[in-house]
Amino acid sequence: MIIAIDHGNSTVKTKNFTFPSAVQKHANKPPLANDILEYEGAFWTISGQRIPYMMDKTKDERFFILSLIAIAKEMLYTGQIPEYQGINLAVGLPPEHYALMKDRFKEYFTREKLSFIFNDMPATINIKRVFIYPQAYAAVVPQAARLKEEPRIFIVDIGGVTTDVLLLKNSAPDLQFCRSFENGVIPMTNYIIGKINSQHGLKLAEEQIATAIVGDEKLVLPSDIINDIKSYAKEHAERIIDELRENGIELKANPVIFIGGGSILLKQYIEKSPMVVKAEFVLNEKANAIGYALLASQQMKKATS
């Protein structure tokens, strides 16, 4: 069984689920929580407090716990959790960190005979193999045949904390040219929350900022505050494009595919930028996870052929 997980700084994505990169440990079983994982004598639940940004997600057990929850949710999606399941895990790393972190990631996830209880259902899994791929590239794998026609194309992944950039040459990733910038959606949102609080005396939640940016009419906020939020979001999108240009990523002279939740959120501003001449958007935030699964499936077929 292949299970693909995209470990984002803001959210964890699988082929079928998205949930916050936020987990809380309990000594006793919480009475009202959903999706309770019992593992090694402790209870874990998804919380509202996101894990602070870590370049190295192997530093502690929290992202492994999130992965167990993701695995359990994916197994439940296909039916009942079996008592024993062999897992082939497909995960990814930012292109700039891929060479440095891939061995550490593989060691972190490769484990045998892991027993846990998820939502009162016991299971034992064996993570037999761990496949690790570059983020951003995985998200456009379904388009690989078409991208061979492009001699150069940038993939820009605007995520929770970082914006990661990868250059493709005739659809092949050039890992000698990859960049990562800490200008994702979370820094933008924190900035906007602070500005709105200081200017209007109103402390907004992250989801209210995102809802205002996309223009959801159900949001109950004064129009001047909504306009300010959109103005700050537009400025942030422009800063991202300016920082890319300053680092040799010229989107006025090269086509680009934007991926990631941040790209979806800021799409309206990126499309209007005169500094971006040919842009496509992957609008499925699970695209990396879908790509990891496809790459792992192809790799396993080659190994057995």
N, C-alpha and C positions, 0 to 999 in steps of 0.2 A: 504494500500500500504506500503510495506517494502522498505525503502531506507537505504542502508548500506554505511557508510563513514569511511575511515581510515585516520585519521588526522595526517599525517606524518610531521616531521620537515622540510623536503625538498619538499614533494609533498602531495597533497590530492588525495586519490584514492576512486573511487566508483566501482561498478561492471563493468561499461562501460567507465569510464573516468579517466584520470590522468592529473592534472594541478598543477602548482607551489603553494606552501603555501606562497603566496605573494598577497597582496591586497592593493589597493590604493583608498582613499576617495577623491571625487571631489564635489565642490559646484555646478557646472554646468555639464550638460551632455557632456561627451567627444565626439567630432565629429567623430573620426576615430577608436575608440576602438571597440573590439568585446566583446560579453558577458557582457553587462552592466546591473547591478542590481540597481534598484532604491528602496530605503528602508528608511523610516522615514526622508524624505526630503533631502537625500543625494544620490549621485551616486557612485557606487563602481565598480572597474574593477580589473582584475588580472594584477599584475604589475611584473616588473623584479627584485624587491627588496624583497627578502625573509624575512619573519618575523623572528627576532632573536629567538634563542632557548628559549622556556619557558617550564619548567616542568609542570607548572599549566597553561593550555591553556584557562582557564576560567577567567583569570585576566582582559581581556578586550573583546571587541566585535568582534575582527578580525576573530577568528576562527568560530564564529557564522555566520558572513557574508560569509566566505568561505563555510560553511555548506549550507546556503541558495542558493548559486550559485550551489553547488553540487546537491542539491535537485531539483532545476529548470532544470539543465542539464539532470538529470535522468528522470524527468517527460517529458521533450521534446523528449527524446530518445524513449519513448513509444508512442509518438504522440503529439498532441497539449497540452499545459499547460491548465488544467481545471480551471474554475473560483474558485472552491473550492475543496480541497483535504485533506482527513485525512491521516496523515503520522505516521507510526510506524518506529522510527529511531533506527538503530542498529550501535553502535559505539564501540570503544575499548580503552583500556589503557595499557601501559606497565605493565607486570606482577608485577614488584616490587612496582608500584604505585597504583595498582588496589584497594586494600583495603582502602587506604588513600583517593583516589580521586573519587571513583565511585559515592558517594552521591552528591558530588559537580558537577560532570559531568551531572548527571541526572537532577539536578536542573537547570543547565545552559541551557540545551537543551529543557526542557519541557516548551512549550509555546503554547498559544491558539490564534487563530484568527490573524495570522501574514499575513499582506497584503504587497505585493511587486509587482514590475513590472520587468520582465526579458526580455530583448530584445524586448521591447514594448508590451509585453503580460502580462496583469494583472493577479494576482492570490492571493488567500487567502488559507493558510494552517493551519491546527490544528495538532500540534505534540502531538498525543494522548499518546503514550507510548515511553519510551526510554529504549532500551536494551543495557547493557554494558557488554563486554566480555574481557578477557585477550588477548592482542595481542600475536602473535606467536602461541598460542594454536589454535586460530581461523583459521589460515592459513593451518593447517594440519587436520582440522575437516573432510574433505572429505576422509582422509585416516584412520579415527579412528578405523574401524574394523580391518584393517591390523596391526595397531600399538598396538593392544591388545596383540599381540604376543611378543612384546618387553617389558621385565620387566623394563628396564630403557632406556630412550633415551632423549637426549638434543635437544631442539629447539633453534637455534641461529638466531636471527633477526638482521642483520646488516642494520641499517637505515641511515637517514641523519646525525643525531648528535650522537645517541646512538647505542650501541649494547646491545640488550636485550636477556636474556637467561632464559629459562623455562625448568624444568625437568618434563618429563612425566613418570609415572609409570603405566604400562599396559594401556596406552592411556589416563590416567586421569592426569590432571595437579596438580603438587605438589606446591601450592602457598607458602609453607614454604621455598622452594628452588627456588628463582628467583633473578636474578641480572641484573643490568643496568650499563653500562660503557660508558663514553663519548668519544668513539673512532670510531665514524661512518665515513661516507664518506665525510661530509662537512669539518670536521677538517683535514682529509687527503688531500682533494682538496686544501684547503687554504694553507696548508704546501707546497704542490707541486707548486702551483702558486708562492709562495714566493721564493722557491729554484730556479725555472726556471728563474724568474726575476733577481735574484741576480747573477746567474751563466751565463746567456745568454743575459741579458738585454731585455727580451721579456715578456710582460705581457699577459698571456693567460686567456681565459674565462673558466668557469667551464665546459661547454660542450666540449671544446677542450681537456681538461684533460680526461674526460670520453671516448671520441672518440679515443684518443691515447691508452688508456688502453685496450679497446676491439679490437684494431687493424683495425679500419676502413681505408681502402686504400684511401678513398676520402679526408682524412685529409691532408692538405698542411702544413707540418712541416718538418724540417731537421731530418734525421734519428737519429742523436746524441741526439736531444732533445726528440724525441719519446722514445729512449732507456732509457734516464734518467727518464722520467715520469713512464715508466713501472718498472724501478728499485725501485723508491720510492713507487709505489703502492705495489710491492711485499714485501717491508720492512714493510709497514703498515699492510698488511695481516698477516705477521709473528708476528707483535706486538699484534694484536688482539688475535691470538691463544696463545701467551705467557701470556697475561693478563688473559685469561680464565683459563689457567693452574694454575697460581698463586692464583686464587680464587676458586680452587677446582673443576674446570670444565675440567676434563681430557678426551680429545677426542682421546687419544691413547688407552683408555680402555673402551670407551662407544660409541655407534653409535650416529650420529647427523644428524639433518635435518637443513640445512641452508635456510633461507628465507630472503626476503627483497631485495630492489634494490641494496644495497651494496654487498650482497652475490652474486648477479648476476654479478655485476661489477668485483668482486675479485675472481670469481669462479676458474679461471685458476691457481691462486696461491694457493688457499686453497686446491684444488685437489692434488697438487704436494707436499704438506707439509707432511713430515714423522711423524708429530705429530697428524695427523688426519687419522684414519685407516678405518673408514666406514662412508662415508658422502653421503647424498642425497641433492638435491637442488630443491626447488620449484621455477620454473623460471617465474612464473606469479607474477608481482609486485602488482597486485590487489588481491592477495590471501587472505589477511586479510579481506578485504571488502566482498569478496565472502563468506568467512567463517562466518562473522557476519550475513549476510543475511540468510545463512543456519541455523545457531543456532537460530535466531529470529523466523524463520518459524517453526522450530521444537517446540520451546517453546510456540508459539501461538496455534499450533495444540494440544499440550498437555492440554493447558488451556481450550480448547473448547470441548475436548473429554470426 
